Amino acid sequence: MEVLRPMRKAALLAVALLTLFAAVFASAQYKQSPQTTTQKPASSPLVVPNTTSRGGTNFPRISIADAIKLHKEGKAVFIDVRSNEQFSYGHIKGAMSIPGSQIVKRFAEVPTQKVVVTYCACDAEQSSGRAVNELLSHGVRNVFALKGGWHEWKKQGFPVAAGPK
């Protein structure tokens, strides 16, 4: 009988440890609902008028007039999502070159504190829209595709530059 007493203690200890482990494991699997807060977000998104979609695509767009106004106020930056070669032939003056295929890889270069206006040379902003959606999925809140893109910009005679920068 004396021999069984230490074995009982060991068995009870093992059961207690297994129960504790199961409880910890089960609570780790339980997802708690996020706590609501009454604090205002650090920076709310900028509301830009006339940012409707067209052609069955689903991404925000901005008119050239609104983009120029924000850029002149220092509140927006243009990102050319065409290839580096196309950028060097001509681009919006002051624009950054980040080809669409590199937008996620070079995400750190995107100035998220400003409105980001992407543009391309597509007929319905397909490439710039894809870049917009990529940036939105990475948390950039104020990002728009330029309506009409590069071709409309040139057609209206707005400032352009050539070369790598």
CYANA upper distance limits for C-alpha pairs under 8 A (distance plus 0.5 A):
  1 MET  CA      5 ARG  CA      7.23
  2 GLU  CA      6 PRO  CA      8.21
  3 VAL  CA      7 MET  CA      7.71
  4 LEU  CA      8 ARG  CA      6.62
  5 ARG  CA      9 LYS  CA      6.85
  6 PRO  CA     10 ALA  CA      6.66
  7 MET  CA     11 ALA  CA      6.59
  8 ARG  CA     12 LEU  CA      6.55
  9 LYS  CA     13 LEU  CA      6.56
 10 ALA  CA     14 ALA  CA      6.62
 11 ALA  CA     15 VAL  CA      6.69
 12 LEU  CA     16 ALA  CA      6.60
 13 LEU  CA     17 LEU  CA      6.61
 14 ALA  CA     18 LEU  CA      6.58
 15 VAL  CA     19 THR  CA      6.57
 16 ALA  CA     20 LEU  CA      6.63
 17 LEU  CA     21 PHE  CA      6.55
 18 LEU  CA     22 ALA  CA      6.57
 19 THR  CA     23 ALA  CA      6.65
 20 LEU  CA     24 VAL  CA      6.72
 21 PHE  CA     25 PHE  CA      6.56
 22 ALA  CA     26 ALA  CA      6.46
 23 ALA  CA     27 SER  CA      6.62
 24 VAL  CA     28 ALA  CA      6.70
 25 PHE  CA     29 GLN  CA      7.01
 26 ALA  CA     30 TYR  CA      7.11
 45 PRO  CA    141 ARG  CA      6.56
 45 PRO  CA    142 ASN  CA      6.45
 46 LEU  CA    115 VAL  CA      8.15
 46 LEU  CA    142 ASN  CA      6.86
 48 VAL  CA     62 ILE  CA      7.87
 48 VAL  CA     66 ASP  CA      8.10
 49 PRO  CA     62 ILE  CA      8.30
 49 PRO  CA     66 ASP  CA      8.40
 50 ASN  CA     61 ARG  CA      8.34
 50 ASN  CA     62 ILE  CA      7.11
 50 ASN  CA     63 SER  CA      7.50
 51 THR  CA     60 PRO  CA      6.09
 51 THR  CA     61 ARG  CA      5.14
 51 THR  CA     62 ILE  CA      5.50
 51 THR  CA     63 SER  CA      7.73
 51 THR  CA    144 PHE  CA      8.47
 52 THR  CA     60 PRO  CA      6.79
 52 THR  CA     61 ARG  CA      6.58
 52 THR  CA     62 ILE  CA      8.38
 53 SER  CA     57 THR  CA      6.84
 53 SER  CA     58 ASN  CA      6.63
 53 SER  CA     59 PHE  CA      6.79
 53 SER  CA     60 PRO  CA      6.64
 53 SER  CA     61 ARG  CA      6.86
 54 ARG  CA     58 ASN  CA      8.42
 54 ARG  CA    124 ALA  CA      8.38
 55 GLY  CA    124 ALA  CA      7.70
 59 PHE  CA    129 GLY  CA      6.41
 59 PHE  CA    132 VAL  CA      7.30
 59 PHE  CA    133 ASN  CA      7.01
 59 PHE  CA    144 PHE  CA      7.99
 59 PHE  CA    145 ALA  CA      8.11
 60 PRO  CA    129 GLY  CA      8.23
 60 PRO  CA    132 VAL  CA      8.18
 60 PRO  CA    143 VAL  CA      7.92
 60 PRO  CA    144 PHE  CA      5.63
 60 PRO  CA    145 ALA  CA      6.87
 61 ARG  CA    144 PHE  CA      5.27
 61 ARG  CA    145 ALA  CA      5.01
 61 ARG  CA    146 LEU  CA      6.25
 61 ARG  CA    147 LYS  CA      6.46
 62 ILE  CA     66 ASP  CA      7.03
 62 ILE  CA     67 ALA  CA      6.92
 62 ILE  CA    117 VAL  CA      8.18
 62 ILE  CA    144 PHE  CA      6.27
 62 ILE  CA    145 ALA  CA      6.57
 62 ILE  CA    146 LEU  CA      5.70
 62 ILE  CA    147 LYS  CA      6.29
 63 SER  CA     67 ALA  CA      6.67
 63 SER  CA    146 LEU  CA      6.61
 63 SER  CA    147 LYS  CA      5.75
 64 ILE  CA     68 ILE  CA      6.54
 64 ILE  CA    146 LEU  CA      6.93
 64 ILE  CA    147 LYS  CA      7.01
 64 ILE  CA    148 GLY  CA      8.38
 64 ILE  CA    153 TRP  CA      7.76
 65 ALA  CA     69 LYS  CA      6.73
 66 ASP  CA     70 LEU  CA      6.78
 67 ALA  CA     71 HIS  CA      6.55
 67 ALA  CA     76 ALA  CA      7.58
 67 ALA  CA    117 VAL  CA      7.68
 67 ALA  CA    146 LEU  CA      8.08
 68 ILE  CA     72 LYS  CA      6.53
 69 LYS  CA     73 GLU  CA      6.84
 70 LEU  CA     74 GLY  CA      6.84
 70 LEU  CA     75 LYS  CA      5.55
 70 LEU  CA     76 ALA  CA      5.77
 70 LEU  CA    115 VAL  CA      8.33
 71 HIS  CA     75 LYS  CA      6.04
 71 HIS  CA     76 ALA  CA      4.98
 71 HIS  CA     77 VAL  CA      6.78
 72 LYS  CA     76 ALA  CA      8.46
 75 LYS  CA    114 LYS  CA      5.76
 75 LYS  CA    115 VAL  CA      6.55
 76 ALA  CA    114 LYS  CA      5.63
 76 ALA  CA    115 VAL  CA      4.90
 76 ALA  CA    116 VAL  CA      6.30
 76 ALA  CA    117 VAL  CA      7.45
 77 VAL  CA     95 ALA  CA      7.33
 77 VAL  CA     96 MET  CA      8.33
 77 VAL  CA    111 PRO  CA      8.13
 77 VAL  CA    114 LYS  CA      7.16
 77 VAL  CA    115 VAL  CA      6.82
 77 VAL  CA    116 VAL  CA      5.77
 77 VAL  CA    117 VAL  CA      6.55
 78 PHE  CA     92 ILE  CA      8.05
 78 PHE  CA     94 GLY  CA      7.83
 78 PHE  CA     95 ALA  CA      5.20
 78 PHE  CA     96 MET  CA      6.74
 78 PHE  CA    116 VAL  CA      6.69
 78 PHE  CA    117 VAL  CA      5.28
 78 PHE  CA    118 THR  CA      6.29
 78 PHE  CA    119 TYR  CA      7.89
 79 ILE  CA     95 ALA  CA      5.96
 79 ILE  CA     96 MET  CA      5.28
 79 ILE  CA     97 SER  CA      6.32
 79 ILE  CA     98 ILE  CA      6.93
 79 ILE  CA    116 VAL  CA      7.61
 79 ILE  CA    117 VAL  CA      6.55
 79 ILE  CA    118 THR  CA      5.18
 79 ILE  CA    119 TYR  CA      6.89
 80 ASP  CA     87 PHE  CA      7.58
 80 ASP  CA     91 HIS  CA      7.78
 80 ASP  CA     92 ILE  CA      8.40
 80 ASP  CA     95 ALA  CA      6.89
 80 ASP  CA     96 MET  CA      6.52
 80 ASP  CA     97 SER  CA      5.42
 80 ASP  CA     98 ILE  CA      6.57
 80 ASP  CA     99 PRO  CA      7.29
 80 ASP  CA    118 THR  CA      6.38
 80 ASP  CA    119 TYR  CA      5.73
 80 ASP  CA    120 CYS  CA      6.67
 81 VAL  CA     97 SER  CA      6.92
 81 VAL  CA     98 ILE  CA      5.81
 81 VAL  CA     99 PRO  CA      4.60
 81 VAL  CA    100 GLY  CA      5.10
 81 VAL  CA    103 ILE  CA      8.36
 81 VAL  CA    118 THR  CA      7.07
 81 VAL  CA    119 TYR  CA      6.59
 81 VAL  CA    120 CYS  CA      6.20
 81 VAL  CA    127 SER  CA      7.53
 81 VAL  CA    128 SER  CA      6.74
 81 VAL  CA    131 ALA  CA      7.90
 82 ARG  CA     86 GLN  CA      6.64
 82 ARG  CA     87 PHE  CA      6.95
 82 ARG  CA     97 SER  CA      8.10
 82 ARG  CA     98 ILE  CA      8.00
 82 ARG  CA     99 PRO  CA      5.58
 82 ARG  CA    100 GLY  CA      7.01
 82 ARG  CA    119 TYR  CA      8.33
 82 ARG  CA    120 CYS  CA      6.08
 82 ARG  CA    121 ALA  CA      7.82
 82 ARG  CA    127 SER  CA      8.38
 83 SER  CA     87 PHE  CA      6.73
 83 SER  CA     98 ILE  CA      8.38
 83 SER  CA     99 PRO  CA      5.66
 83 SER  CA    100 GLY  CA      8.28
 84 ASN  CA     88 SER  CA      6.69
 84 ASN  CA     97 SER  CA      7.23
 84 ASN  CA     98 ILE  CA      8.28
 84 ASN  CA     99 PRO  CA      7.22
 84 ASN  CA    164 PRO  CA      7.96
 85 GLU  CA     89 TYR  CA      7.10
 86 GLN  CA     90 GLY  CA      7.22
 87 PHE  CA     91 HIS  CA      5.91
 87 PHE  CA     97 SER  CA      7.23
 87 PHE  CA    162 ALA  CA      7.82
 87 PHE  CA    163 GLY  CA      7.77
 87 PHE  CA    164 PRO  CA      7.36
 88 SER  CA    162 ALA  CA      5.87
 88 SER  CA    163 GLY  CA      4.65
 88 SER  CA    164 PRO  CA      5.24
 88 SER  CA    165 LYS  CA      8.04
 89 TYR  CA    162 ALA  CA      5.84
 89 TYR  CA    163 GLY  CA      6.74
 90 GLY  CA    160 VAL  CA      7.07
 90 GLY  CA    161 ALA  CA      6.03
 90 GLY  CA    162 ALA  CA      4.75
 90 GLY  CA    163 GLY  CA      7.37
 91 HIS  CA     95 ALA  CA      7.39
 91 HIS  CA    150 TRP  CA      7.80
 91 HIS  CA    160 VAL  CA      5.99
 91 HIS  CA    161 ALA  CA      5.97
 91 HIS  CA    162 ALA  CA      6.69
 92 ILE  CA    150 TRP  CA      7.98
 92 ILE  CA    153 TRP  CA      8.23
 92 ILE  CA    158 PHE  CA      8.41
 92 ILE  CA    159 PRO  CA      6.82
 92 ILE  CA    160 VAL  CA      5.06
 92 ILE  CA    161 ALA  CA      6.69
 93 LYS  CA    159 PRO  CA      6.10
 93 LYS  CA    160 VAL  CA      5.05
 93 LYS  CA    161 ALA  CA      5.49
 94 GLY  CA    161 ALA  CA      8.42
 96 MET  CA    165 LYS  CA      8.14
 97 SER  CA    165 LYS  CA      8.47
 98 ILE  CA    102 GLN  CA      6.84
 98 ILE  CA    103 ILE  CA      6.55
 98 ILE  CA    106 ARG  CA      7.91
 99 PRO  CA    103 ILE  CA      6.88
100 GLY  CA    127 SER  CA      7.18
100 GLY  CA    128 SER  CA      7.82
100 GLY  CA    130 ARG  CA      8.19
100 GLY  CA    131 ALA  CA      6.32
102 GLN  CA    106 ARG  CA      6.39
103 ILE  CA    107 PHE  CA      6.28
103 ILE  CA    131 ALA  CA      7.11
103 ILE  CA    134 GLU  CA      8.05
103 ILE  CA    135 LEU  CA      8.21
104 VAL  CA    134 GLU  CA      7.42
104 VAL  CA    135 LEU  CA      7.86
106 ARG  CA    110 VAL  CA      8.00
107 PHE  CA    135 LEU  CA      8.33
110 VAL  CA    116 VAL  CA      8.36
111 PRO  CA    116 VAL  CA      7.92
112 THR  CA    116 VAL  CA      7.62
112 THR  CA    140 VAL  CA      6.60
112 THR  CA    141 ARG  CA      8.43
112 THR  CA    142 ASN  CA      8.18
114 LYS  CA    142 ASN  CA      7.77
115 VAL  CA    142 ASN  CA      5.43
115 VAL  CA    143 VAL  CA      6.29
115 VAL  CA    144 PHE  CA      8.27
116 VAL  CA    142 ASN  CA      6.64
116 VAL  CA    143 VAL  CA      5.01
116 VAL  CA    144 PHE  CA      6.77
117 VAL  CA    143 VAL  CA      6.35
117 VAL  CA    144 PHE  CA      5.47
117 VAL  CA    145 ALA  CA      6.12
117 VAL  CA    146 LEU  CA      6.59
118 THR  CA    128 SER  CA      5.80
118 THR  CA    129 GLY  CA      8.24
118 THR  CA    131 ALA  CA      7.70
118 THR  CA    132 VAL  CA      7.45
118 THR  CA    143 VAL  CA      7.99
118 THR  CA    144 PHE  CA      6.74
118 THR  CA    145 ALA  CA      5.37
118 THR  CA    146 LEU  CA      6.55
119 TYR  CA    125 GLU  CA      7.54
119 TYR  CA    127 SER  CA      8.22
119 TYR  CA    128 SER  CA      5.48
119 TYR  CA    145 ALA  CA      6.28
119 TYR  CA    146 LEU  CA      5.78
119 TYR  CA    149 GLY  CA      5.52
119 TYR  CA    150 TRP  CA      6.88
120 CYS  CA    125 GLU  CA      6.83
120 CYS  CA    126 GLN  CA      8.40
120 CYS  CA    127 SER  CA      6.62
120 CYS  CA    128 SER  CA      5.96
120 CYS  CA    149 GLY  CA      5.84
120 CYS  CA    150 TRP  CA      6.23
121 ALA  CA    125 GLU  CA      7.70
121 ALA  CA    149 GLY  CA      6.21
121 ALA  CA    150 TRP  CA      5.65
121 ALA  CA    151 HIS  CA      6.58
122 CYS  CA    126 GLN  CA      6.53
122 CYS  CA    127 SER  CA      7.26
122 CYS  CA    149 GLY  CA      7.61
123 ASP  CA    148 GLY  CA      7.68
123 ASP  CA    149 GLY  CA      8.48
124 ALA  CA    147 LYS  CA      8.40
124 ALA  CA    148 GLY  CA      7.61
125 GLU  CA    129 GLY  CA      6.14
125 GLU  CA    145 ALA  CA      7.16
125 GLU  CA    146 LEU  CA      7.82
125 GLU  CA    147 LYS  CA      7.47
125 GLU  CA    148 GLY  CA      7.50
125 GLU  CA    149 GLY  CA      6.96
126 GLN  CA    130 ARG  CA      6.63
127 SER  CA    131 ALA  CA      6.83
128 SER  CA    132 VAL  CA      6.63
128 SER  CA    145 ALA  CA      5.96
128 SER  CA    146 LEU  CA      8.14
129 GLY  CA    133 ASN  CA      6.75
129 GLY  CA    144 PHE  CA      8.18
129 GLY  CA    145 ALA  CA      6.10
130 ARG  CA    134 GLU  CA      6.75
131 ALA  CA    135 LEU  CA      6.67
132 VAL  CA    136 LEU  CA      6.56
132 VAL  CA    143 VAL  CA      6.50
132 VAL  CA    144 PHE  CA      6.58
132 VAL  CA    145 ALA  CA      6.95
133 ASN  CA    137 SER  CA      6.60
134 GLU  CA    138 HIS  CA      6.95
135 LEU  CA    139 GLY  CA      7.00
135 LEU  CA    140 VAL  CA      5.89
135 LEU  CA    143 VAL  CA      7.83
136 LEU  CA    140 VAL  CA      5.43
136 LEU  CA    141 ARG  CA      6.55
136 LEU  CA    143 VAL  CA      7.64
145 ALA  CA    149 GLY  CA      8.21
147 LYS  CA    152 GLU  CA      8.44
148 GLY  CA    152 GLU  CA      5.30
148 GLY  CA    153 TRP  CA      7.62
149 GLY  CA    153 TRP  CA      6.81
150 TRP  CA    154 LYS  CA      6.78
151 HIS  CA    155 LYS  CA      6.55
152 GLU  CA    156 GLN  CA      6.65
153 TRP  CA    157 GLY  CA      7.02
153 TRP  CA    158 PHE  CA      6.34
154 LYS  CA    158 PHE  CA      6.56
154 LYS  CA    159 PRO  CA      8.39
154 LYS  CA    160 VAL  CA      7.87
